[in-house]
Amino acid sequence: MRPFEFIILFFSFIYTLALTHLLFAATRMIRHRRSLVFSWPHALWMACALAILGLNWLSLWDFHALETMSLPTIASGFALVVIQYFICALVTPDFEDGDSFDLRAFHAREHRTYIAGFAVVVGLALILNAAAGSGLGLKNWANENGITAAMVAPVAVALFVNRPWVQVAAPLLLLGLCIAFPIFYYPTLS
């Protein structure tokens, strides 16, 4: 087993748990749709959590060609995966433990927490992309900072501006960047 397969197997467990939070919450929302108070901002931030999770998982493909992986590389990847897990866990209401089906109230109460998680993951991604591009020779990662840097603005604005139109526009812009990301950097895997 090569280092990539060994590490990605471990990371996959965390990615799976994060994805499970999103999917389980979505199914609970569908099941209880008659008593659910829908929130566009919350739904869009959940979609962003799914998109960021998928993009970061996809970008790990670039490590498959490395013959060795240092402990700092593994630790950095682990930190990124764990933060994404936290985002997915924080953006999903815990209906079984007392959260109501009022997603507007949930977003009003919790949005700064999960948007701060997005800020941390985007900031860490900028640092790791630059480090992987220069230190590991993963030139694609250095180039990815173009779109990753553009993600800072919508996340920062949404974190500090609580206007309804901002809470819809910011995740829409982030989703647009998330759609552009694989089109530009991962149109095919080889």
C-alpha positions in Angstrom: 0.0 0.0 0.0 1.4 3.4 -1.0 1.3 6.4 1.4 -1.5 8.0 -0.5 -3.8 5.0 -0.2 -3.0 4.6 3.4 -3.7 8.2 4.3 -6.7 8.7 2.1 -8.3 5.7 3.6 -8.1 7.3 7.1 -9.3 10.7 5.8 -12.2 9.0 4.0 -13.7 7.9 7.3 -13.8 11.6 8.4 -15.2 12.7 5.0 -17.8 10.0 5.3 -18.9 11.2 8.8 -19.1 14.8 7.6 -21.2 13.8 4.6 -23.4 11.7 6.9 -24.2 14.8 8.9 -25.3 16.7 5.8 -27.3 13.8 4.3 -29.0 12.8 7.6 -30.1 16.4 8.3 -31.4 16.8 4.7 -33.4 13.6 5.0 -34.8 14.8 8.4 -35.8 18.1 6.8 -37.6 16.3 3.9 -39.3 13.9 6.3 -40.5 16.8 8.5 -41.2 19.3 5.6 -44.7 20.0 6.8 -43.5 21.4 10.1 -40.2 22.9 8.7 -39.6 26.6 8.5 -37.4 26.8 5.5 -34.4 29.2 5.3 -32.7 29.9 2.0 -29.5 31.2 3.7 -29.3 28.0 5.7 -30.0 25.7 2.7 -27.3 27.5 0.7 -24.7 27.3 3.5 -25.5 23.5 3.7 -24.9 23.3 0.0 -21.6 25.1 0.4 -20.6 22.7 3.1 -21.3 19.8 0.7 -19.4 21.6 -2.2 -16.3 22.4 -0.1 -16.2 18.9 1.3 -16.3 17.5 -2.3 -13.8 19.9 -3.6 -11.3 19.3 -0.9 -11.7 15.6 -1.2 -11.2 15.8 -5.0 -8.1 18.0 -4.6 -6.4 15.2 -2.6 -6.1 13.3 -5.8 -3.0 15.4 -6.6 -1.1 13.5 -3.8 -1.5 10.1 -5.5 1.8 10.5 -7.4 3.9 11.3 -4.3 6.2 8.5 -3.3 6.5 9.7 0.3 4.4 11.9 2.6 5.9 13.8 5.5 4.3 14.0 8.9 3.6 17.8 8.5 1.9 17.0 5.2 -0.3 14.4 6.8 -1.1 16.6 9.8 -2.0 19.5 7.6 -4.4 17.3 5.6 -5.8 15.9 8.8 -6.5 19.5 10.1 -8.2 20.4 6.9 -10.4 17.3 7.0 -11.3 17.8 10.7 -12.3 21.5 10.1 -14.6 20.4 7.3 -16.2 17.8 9.6 -16.8 20.6 12.1 -18.4 22.8 9.4 -20.7 19.9 8.3 -21.6 19.1 12.0 -22.2 22.8 12.9 -24.4 23.7 9.8 -26.7 20.8 10.4 -29.4 21.1 13.1 -29.5 18.4 15.8 -33.2 17.7 15.6 -33.0 14.7 17.9 -31.6 16.8 20.8 -34.1 19.6 20.8 -33.4 21.8 17.8 -36.7 22.8 16.3 -37.5 22.6 12.6 -37.3 26.4 12.4 -34.3 26.8 10.1 -34.6 30.6 10.0 -34.1 30.7 13.8 -31.3 28.1 13.5 -29.5 30.2 10.9 -30.0 33.4 12.9 -28.6 31.8 16.1 -25.8 29.7 14.6 -24.7 31.2 11.3 -21.6 33.0 12.6 -20.3 29.7 14.0 -20.5 27.7 10.8 -19.5 30.6 8.6 -16.4 31.1 10.9 -15.6 27.4 10.1 -15.7 28.3 6.4 -13.3 31.2 7.0 -10.9 28.9 8.8 -11.0 26.2 6.1 -10.5 28.8 3.3 -7.7 30.5 5.2 -6.0 27.1 5.8 -6.5 26.1 2.2 -4.7 29.2 1.0 -1.7 28.4 3.2 -1.7 24.7 2.3 -2.1 25.4 -1.4 0.9 27.7 -1.4 3.0 25.2 0.7 2.0 22.2 -1.4 2.7 24.2 -4.6 6.2 25.2 -3.5 7.3 22.5 -1.1 5.8 19.4 -2.6 5.8 20.4 -6.3 2.0 20.2 -6.6 1.8 23.1 -9.0 -1.9 22.6 -9.4 -2.4 23.5 -5.7 -0.5 26.7 -6.1 -2.7 27.6 -9.0 -5.8 26.8 -7.0 -5.2 29.8 -4.8 -6.7 32.0 -7.6 -10.2 30.6 -6.9 -9.6 29.9 -3.2 -8.6 33.5 -2.6 -11.8 34.7 -4.3 -13.7 32.6 -1.7 -12.4 34.8 1.1 -14.7 37.8 0.2 -18.1 36.1 0.3 -17.2 34.2 3.5 -15.9 37.3 5.2 -18.8 39.5 4.2 -21.3 36.9 5.4 -19.5 36.5 8.7 -19.8 40.2 9.5 -22.9 41.5 7.6 -26.1 39.9 8.8 -28.4 41.4 6.1 -30.8 38.9 4.5 -29.6 39.6 1.0 -26.0 39.2 2.0 -26.8 35.9 3.7 -28.2 34.7 0.3 -25.8 36.3 -2.1 -22.6 35.2 -0.2 -23.3 31.5 -0.3 -24.5 31.8 -3.9 -21.2 33.4 -4.9 -19.3 30.7 -2.9 -21.3 28.0 -4.7 -20.5 29.6 -8.0 -16.8 29.5 -7.2 -17.1 25.9 -6.0 -18.6 25.0 -9.4 -15.8 26.8 -11.2 -13.1 25.1 -9.1 -13.4 21.5 -10.6 -14.1 22.9 -14.1 -10.8 24.7 -14.1 -8.6 22.4 -12.0 -10.0 18.9 -12.2 -11.9 18.5 -15.5 -10.4 14.9 -15.7 -8.4 12.8 -13.3 -5.3 11.1 -14.6 
